[in-house]
Amino acid sequence: AALSAVIFLGAAANRAPGWALVALAVLGGAGIVAAYLKDQLRKTVVLMYELDEPMEKALEALHAGANGMASANATWHVSSHARVFDRKYHAGAGTVVERKPTRFVSAPPPFVQTNIQTIAVNVGTQTLHFFPDRVLIYDANGVGAVSYQGLQVLVSSTRFIEDGGVPRDATVVDRTWRYVNKKGGPDRRFKDNRELSVCQYEEVALRSDTGLNELLQVSRLGSAAGFASAIARLSRVMPTE
C-alpha cells in the first residue's frame, strides 16, 4: 500500500496523463489485494483431525455442554471482586463484582482452518478456543494452550444481588434494597431506594496449573453440568502426550 501510494503521488507530481494515473491506481489496488491474500495464506495454519469413536463421542458431548450454557438467557465473565466495607450502600452485599456479558459460540480462531467445528468464549482480554485435543488461549501477547488433563472446571452456585434486569431463566431467592439499614430493611433517608432481586446463579471456574484462572457466571441453574462433565470425559479419553 505504501509503495503504491508513493508511485501514484510521484506520477501525479510529474503531471502524468490521466490514463496513466488510472492505470497506476488499478495496478496498485490489485497489488494490495494480492499481497493481502498471500499474507493471509502464509499466516494460516491448517489442522486436520481424524478422530476415533470415543473421541467423536467426547467432542459431541463438549458441543452439547457448551450449547447448554449458551442456551442460558445470560452469561457473564467475572473479571474482579472487591470487598465492601460498608454494606448499607451496596444492598447488603459483602463484595462488589465486575462482570461483562459473554457467550459460547461456534467460531474458529484467527488464521486457523480445520475440518471440525470449534467452540469459543471470550473471557475479558482473552478468548478460549476449545479444540478436540486442547484449549487454545488467544490474547494480545500471542497464543497459549492448556491440555484437557490440566484443565479444571469447577461448578458452584452463588447468590447475586441483581442491580439491572433479571434474566428470564434466573432463580430469584430473595429481595433486598439498594440502600439497607442495620436491620436489613430499606434505608428511608434515600428517596430513590428501590427494591432489588437476589438471584441464585451458577458459577463456572476454569483453572489450570499453567495460569488459566477465569470465572463465568450463568443465569440458569444446572446449565453448566454437561460442560464440566464433557471436559472431564475429554481428559479421560485423550491419549497421554
C-alpha positions in Angstrom: 0.0 0.0 0.0 2.8 2.4 0.9 4.7 1.6 -2.3 1.6 2.1 -4.5 0.9 5.5 -2.8 4.5 6.7 -3.4 4.4 5.7 -7.1 1.0 7.3 -7.6 1.9 10.5 -5.9 5.2 10.6 -7.8 3.4 10.2 -11.1 0.9 12.9 -10.1 3.6 15.3 -9.1 5.3 14.8 -12.5 2.0 15.5 -14.3 1.5 12.1 -15.8 -1.6 11.8 -18.1 -4.9 10.9 -16.6 -5.0 7.4 -18.2 -1.6 6.6 -16.6 -2.8 7.6 -13.2 -5.9 5.5 -13.6 -3.8 2.5 -14.7 -1.4 3.0 -11.7 -4.4 3.2 -9.3 -5.8 -0.1 -10.7 -2.5 -1.9 -10.6 -1.8 -0.6 -7.1 -5.2 -1.8 -5.9 -4.6 -5.2 -7.5 -1.2 -5.5 -5.9 -2.5 -4.6 -2.5 -5.3 -7.3 -2.7 -2.8 -9.9 -4.0 -0.3 -9.1 -1.2 -3.2 -9.3 1.4 -4.3 -12.7 0.2 -0.8 -14.0 0.1 -0.2 -12.8 3.7 -3.4 -14.4 4.9 -2.4 -17.7 3.3 1.1 -17.5 4.8 -0.1 -16.9 8.3 -2.9 -19.5 8.2 -2.4 -22.9 9.9 -4.3 -26.0 8.7 -5.3 -28.6 11.3 -6.8 -31.8 10.1 -8.3 -34.2 12.7 -9.0 -37.9 12.4 -11.0 -38.9 15.4 -11.8 -42.4 16.7 -15.2 -43.2 18.1 -14.5 -42.4 21.8 -13.1 -39.0 20.8 -16.0 -38.3 18.5 -18.5 -39.0 21.3 -16.5 -36.9 23.7 -16.4 -34.0 21.2 -20.1 -34.3 20.7 -20.6 -34.1 24.5 -18.4 -31.0 24.6 -20.5 -29.3 22.0 -23.7 -30.3 23.7 -22.4 -29.0 27.1 -21.4 -25.7 25.5 -24.8 -25.4 23.8 -26.4 -25.9 27.2 -24.5 -23.0 28.6 -25.2 -20.9 25.5 -28.9 -21.5 25.8 -29.0 -19.7 29.2 -30.6 -16.3 29.0 -27.4 -14.6 30.2 -23.7 -15.4 30.7 -21.1 -13.1 32.2 -17.3 -13.2 32.6 -16.4 -12.1 36.1 -13.2 -10.0 35.9 -12.8 -8.9 39.5 -14.1 -9.0 43.1 -13.8 -6.2 45.6 -14.5 -6.3 49.3 -17.3 -4.0 50.6 -16.5 -2.1 53.8 -20.0 -0.5 54.3 -22.7 -2.9 53.2 -25.6 -0.5 53.6 -24.5 1.4 50.5 -24.3 -1.8 48.4 -27.6 -3.5 49.1 -26.1 -5.5 51.9 -23.6 -7.3 49.6 -20.2 -8.3 51.1 -18.4 -8.0 47.7 -18.7 -5.9 44.5 -18.3 -7.9 41.3 -17.2 -6.5 38.0 -18.5 -8.6 35.1 -19.3 -8.3 31.4 -21.6 -10.3 29.1 -20.1 -13.2 27.1 -21.4 -16.3 25.4 -20.2 -19.6 24.0 -20.2 -19.6 20.2 -19.2 -21.8 17.3 -16.2 -20.0 15.8 -12.7 -20.8 14.6 -9.7 -18.8 15.9 -7.9 -16.3 13.6 -5.7 -17.9 10.9 -6.7 -21.5 11.6 -8.5 -23.7 9.1 -9.7 -27.1 10.4 -12.1 -29.9 9.4 -14.0 -29.8 12.7 -16.2 -27.2 14.4 -14.7 -25.4 17.4 -16.2 -23.6 20.3 -15.1 -20.2 21.6 -15.8 -18.0 24.6 -14.5 -14.5 25.4 -13.1 -14.0 28.9 -12.0 -10.4 29.1 -8.8 -9.8 27.3 -8.5 -13.5 26.3 -10.6 -15.8 24.1 -10.7 -19.5 24.7 -11.0 -21.9 21.7 -11.9 -25.5 22.5 -10.3 -28.0 20.1 -10.5 -31.8 20.3 -7.1 -32.1 21.9 -6.6 -28.9 23.9 -7.8 -25.3 24.6 -6.0 -22.5 22.7 -5.9 -19.2 24.5 -5.6 -16.1 22.4 -4.7 -12.7 23.8 -2.8 -9.6 22.7 0.6 -11.2 23.5 0.1 -14.4 21.5 -1.4 -17.9 21.8 -1.1 -20.3 24.7 -2.5 -23.8 25.2 -3.9 -25.9 28.0 -4.4 -29.7 27.8 -7.7 -31.2 29.0 -5.8 -33.3 31.5 -4.6 -30.0 33.0 -7.9 -28.1 32.9 -10.2 -27.9 35.9 -13.8 -27.0 35.5 -15.4 -26.3 38.9 -19.2 -25.6 39.1 -20.9 -24.0 42.1 -23.8 -21.7 42.8 -23.8 -18.1 44.2 -26.2 -15.5 45.4 -26.0 -12.3 43.4 -27.9 -9.0 44.0 -29.1 -8.0 40.6 -29.0 -4.3 40.1 -30.2 -4.5 36.5 -32.8 -6.5 34.8 -33.3 -10.1 35.9 -32.8 -12.8 33.2 -35.9 -14.7 32.3 -34.5 -18.1 33.4 -32.9 -16.8 36.7 -34.0 -18.2 40.1 -34.9 -15.4 42.4 -34.4 -16.5 46.0 -34.8 -13.2 48.0 -35.3 -9.5 47.9 -33.3 -6.6 49.2 -33.0 -2.8 48.9 -30.5 -0.6 47.1 -29.7 1.0 50.5 -30.2 -1.0 53.6 -30.3 -0.1 57.3 -28.6 -2.1 60.1 -31.6 -4.4 60.4 -31.7 -5.2 56.7 -34.7 -3.1 55.8 -34.9 -0.1 53.5 -32.9 3.0 54.5 -35.6 5.7 54.5 -33.0 8.5 54.1 -32.8 7.7 50.3 -35.7 8.6 48.1 -34.6 6.5 45.2 -34.2 3.4 47.3 -35.6 0.7 45.1 -36.1 -3.0 45.7 -33.6 -5.4 44.1 -33.8 -9.1 43.4 -31.4 -11.6 44.9 -30.7 -14.3 42.3 -29.1 -17.8 42.5 -26.7 -18.0 39.7 -24.3 -20.8 38.6 -20.5 -20.1 38.6 -18.1 -21.9 36.4 -14.4 -21.6 37.3 -11.8 -22.6 34.6 -8.4 -23.2 36.1 -5.1 -24.8 35.2 -1.7 -25.2 36.8 -0.2 -23.1 34.0 -2.0 -20.0 34.9 -5.5 -20.1 33.5 -7.9 -18.7 36.1 -11.2 -17.5 34.7 -14.7 -17.3 36.2 -18.0 -17.4 34.3 -21.5 -16.7 35.8 -24.6 -18.3 34.2 -28.2 -17.2 34.8 -29.8 -20.7 34.7 -29.0 -23.2 37.4 -27.9 -26.6 36.1 -26.8 -25.4 32.7 -23.0 -26.0 33.3 -23.1 -29.6 34.5 -22.9 -31.0 30.9 -20.0 -28.8 30.0 -18.0 -29.8 33.1 -18.7 -33.5 32.5 -17.6 -33.2 28.9 -14.3 -31.6 29.8 -13.7 -34.4 32.4 -14.6 -37.0 29.7 -12.1 -35.5 27.2 -9.4 -35.7 29.8 -10.0 -39.4 30.2 -10.1 -40.4 26.6 -7.3 -38.1 25.5 -4.0 -40.1 24.8 -1.1 -39.2 27.1 1.3 -36.9 25.2 
